[in-house]
Amino acid sequence: MKLGIISEDVRLCHQLAIMSYDNDYKIHFIDQFDDVSKGLDCVVVDIDEDHAIQKCKDYSSKCMVIGAVAEPRSSIILNAKKAGCLIVLTKVNFSSNLLDILKKQI
Protein backbone atom coordinates (compact mmCIF):
# COMPACT_ATOMS: atom_id res chain seq x y z
CA MET A 1 0.00 0.00 0.00
CA LYS A 2 1.35 3.41 -0.94
CA LEU A 3 0.02 6.20 1.25
CA GLY A 4 0.25 9.91 0.41
CA ILE A 5 0.12 12.61 3.08
CA ILE A 6 -0.74 16.27 2.53
CA SER A 7 -0.18 17.95 5.88
CA GLU A 8 2.15 20.27 7.73
CA ASP A 9 0.94 18.97 11.10
CA VAL A 10 4.05 17.35 12.58
CA ARG A 11 2.12 15.16 15.03
CA LEU A 12 -0.16 13.81 12.34
CA CYS A 13 2.75 13.12 9.99
CA HIS A 14 4.67 11.40 12.79
CA GLN A 15 1.69 9.18 13.68
CA LEU A 16 1.26 8.20 10.05
CA ALA A 17 4.97 7.56 9.54
CA ILE A 18 5.04 5.17 12.52
CA MET A 19 1.85 3.44 11.36
CA SER A 20 3.27 3.05 7.86
CA TYR A 21 6.56 1.66 9.15
CA ASP A 22 4.84 -0.83 11.48
CA ASN A 23 2.59 -2.11 8.68
CA ASP A 24 5.07 -2.07 5.78
CA TYR A 25 3.21 0.69 3.95
CA LYS A 26 5.12 3.08 1.74
CA ILE A 27 4.60 6.71 2.66
CA HIS A 28 4.95 9.74 0.40
CA PHE A 29 4.76 13.26 1.81
CA ILE A 30 3.19 15.63 -0.71
CA ASP A 31 3.64 19.39 -0.71
CA GLN A 32 0.32 21.19 -1.12
CA PHE A 33 1.67 23.00 -4.19
CA ASP A 34 2.98 19.87 -5.95
CA ASP A 35 1.28 18.41 -8.99
CA VAL A 36 -0.89 15.34 -8.45
CA SER A 37 1.26 12.32 -7.57
CA LYS A 38 0.47 9.06 -9.33
CA GLY A 39 0.53 5.50 -8.08
CA LEU A 40 -0.94 6.18 -4.65
CA ASP A 41 -3.55 3.90 -3.09
CA CYS A 42 -4.74 6.39 -0.49
CA VAL A 43 -4.15 10.08 0.24
CA VAL A 44 -4.64 11.67 3.65
CA VAL A 45 -5.50 15.36 3.38
CA ASP A 46 -5.28 17.67 6.38
CA ILE A 47 -8.56 19.56 6.01
CA ASP A 48 -7.34 22.24 8.45
CA GLU A 49 -4.90 23.61 5.85
CA ASP A 50 -5.36 25.99 2.94
CA HIS A 51 -5.92 24.37 -0.46
CA ALA A 52 -7.12 21.14 1.21
CA ILE A 53 -10.49 20.98 -0.50
CA GLN A 54 -8.86 21.46 -3.90
CA LYS A 55 -6.45 18.60 -3.13
CA CYS A 56 -9.42 16.37 -2.27
CA LYS A 57 -10.88 17.16 -5.69
CA ASP A 58 -7.54 16.56 -7.42
CA TYR A 59 -6.99 13.12 -5.90
CA SER A 60 -10.55 11.78 -5.58
CA SER A 61 -10.62 10.42 -9.13
CA LYS A 62 -7.25 8.71 -8.74
CA CYS A 63 -7.33 7.05 -5.31
CA MET A 64 -9.11 6.87 -1.97
CA VAL A 65 -9.03 10.23 -0.14
CA ILE A 66 -9.41 10.47 3.62
CA GLY A 67 -9.60 13.79 5.44
CA ALA A 68 -8.13 14.64 8.83
CA VAL A 69 -9.47 17.50 10.92
CA ALA A 70 -8.72 18.77 14.44
CA GLU A 71 -12.23 19.97 15.25
CA PRO A 72 -14.97 18.42 13.14
CA ARG A 73 -17.81 20.70 12.12
CA SER A 74 -20.60 19.65 9.83
CA SER A 75 -19.80 22.37 7.28
CA ILE A 76 -16.16 21.24 7.01
CA ILE A 77 -17.13 17.59 6.71
CA LEU A 78 -19.79 18.30 4.06
CA ASN A 79 -17.38 20.39 1.97
CA ALA A 80 -14.72 17.68 2.16
CA LYS A 81 -17.18 14.96 1.18
CA LYS A 82 -18.45 17.04 -1.76
CA ALA A 83 -14.83 17.42 -2.85
CA GLY A 84 -14.33 13.66 -2.87
CA CYS A 85 -13.22 12.59 0.61
CA LEU A 86 -14.44 9.10 1.42
CA ILE A 87 -14.50 9.94 5.11
CA VAL A 88 -13.30 12.69 7.45
CA LEU A 89 -11.76 11.61 10.75
CA THR A 90 -10.57 13.59 13.75
CA LYS A 91 -6.84 13.82 14.31
CA VAL A 92 -7.24 12.22 17.73
CA ASN A 93 -6.26 8.56 17.28
CA PHE A 94 -6.23 9.15 13.52
CA SER A 95 -3.61 6.55 12.62
CA SER A 96 -5.45 3.73 14.42
CA ASN A 97 -8.74 4.64 12.78
CA LEU A 98 -7.08 4.91 9.37
CA LEU A 99 -5.39 1.54 9.82
CA ASP A 100 -8.76 -0.08 10.55
CA ILE A 101 -10.20 1.43 7.36
CA LEU A 102 -7.22 0.41 5.23
CA LYS A 103 -7.30 -3.17 6.50
CA LYS A 104 -10.98 -3.42 5.57
CA GLN A 105 -10.22 -2.11 2.07
CA ILE A 106 -7.57 -4.76 1.37
C-alpha positions as CSV (number, residue, x, y, z in Angstrom):
1,M,0.0,0.0,0.0
2,K,1.3,3.4,-0.9
3,L,0.0,6.2,1.3
4,G,0.3,9.9,0.4
5,I,0.1,12.6,3.1
6,I,-0.7,16.3,2.5
7,S,-0.2,17.9,5.9
8,E,2.1,20.3,7.7
9,D,0.9,19.0,11.1
10,V,4.1,17.3,12.6
11,R,2.1,15.2,15.0
12,L,-0.2,13.8,12.3
13,C,2.8,13.1,10.0
14,H,4.7,11.4,12.8
15,Q,1.7,9.2,13.7
16,L,1.3,8.2,10.1
17,A,5.0,7.6,9.5
18,I,5.0,5.2,12.5
19,M,1.9,3.4,11.4
20,S,3.3,3.1,7.9
21,Y,6.6,1.7,9.2
22,D,4.8,-0.8,11.5
23,N,2.6,-2.1,8.7
24,D,5.1,-2.1,5.8
25,Y,3.2,0.7,3.9
26,K,5.1,3.1,1.7
27,I,4.6,6.7,2.7
28,H,4.9,9.7,0.4
29,F,4.8,13.3,1.8
30,I,3.2,15.6,-0.7
31,D,3.6,19.4,-0.7
32,Q,0.3,21.2,-1.1
33,F,1.7,23.0,-4.2
34,D,3.0,19.9,-6.0
35,D,1.3,18.4,-9.0
36,V,-0.9,15.3,-8.5
37,S,1.3,12.3,-7.6
38,K,0.5,9.1,-9.3
39,G,0.5,5.5,-8.1
40,L,-0.9,6.2,-4.6
41,D,-3.5,3.9,-3.1
42,C,-4.7,6.4,-0.5
43,V,-4.2,10.1,0.2
44,V,-4.6,11.7,3.7
45,V,-5.5,15.4,3.4
46,D,-5.3,17.7,6.4
47,I,-8.6,19.6,6.0
48,D,-7.3,22.2,8.5
49,E,-4.9,23.6,5.8
50,D,-5.4,26.0,2.9
51,H,-5.9,24.4,-0.5
52,A,-7.1,21.1,1.2
53,I,-10.5,21.0,-0.5
54,Q,-8.9,21.5,-3.9
55,K,-6.4,18.6,-3.1
56,C,-9.4,16.4,-2.3
57,K,-10.9,17.2,-5.7
58,D,-7.5,16.6,-7.4
59,Y,-7.0,13.1,-5.9
60,S,-10.5,11.8,-5.6
61,S,-10.6,10.4,-9.1
62,K,-7.2,8.7,-8.7
63,C,-7.3,7.1,-5.3
64,M,-9.1,6.9,-2.0
65,V,-9.0,10.2,-0.1
66,I,-9.4,10.5,3.6
67,G,-9.6,13.8,5.4
68,A,-8.1,14.6,8.8
69,V,-9.5,17.5,10.9
70,A,-8.7,18.8,14.4
71,E,-12.2,20.0,15.3
72,P,-15.0,18.4,13.1
73,R,-17.8,20.7,12.1
74,S,-20.6,19.6,9.8
75,S,-19.8,22.4,7.3
76,I,-16.2,21.2,7.0
77,I,-17.1,17.6,6.7
78,L,-19.8,18.3,4.1
79,N,-17.4,20.4,2.0
80,A,-14.7,17.7,2.2
81,K,-17.2,15.0,1.2
82,K,-18.5,17.0,-1.8
83,A,-14.8,17.4,-2.8
84,G,-14.3,13.7,-2.9
85,C,-13.2,12.6,0.6
86,L,-14.4,9.1,1.4
87,I,-14.5,9.9,5.1
88,V,-13.3,12.7,7.4
89,L,-11.8,11.6,10.8
90,T,-10.6,13.6,13.7
91,K,-6.8,13.8,14.3
92,V,-7.2,12.2,17.7
93,N,-6.3,8.6,17.3
94,F,-6.2,9.1,13.5
95,S,-3.6,6.6,12.6
96,S,-5.5,3.7,14.4
97,N,-8.7,4.6,12.8
98,L,-7.1,4.9,9.4
99,L,-5.4,1.5,9.8
100,D,-8.8,-0.1,10.5
101,I,-10.2,1.4,7.4
102,L,-7.2,0.4,5.2
103,K,-7.3,-3.2,6.5
104,K,-11.0,-3.4,5.6
105,Q,-10.2,-2.1,2.1
106,I,-7.6,-4.8,1.4
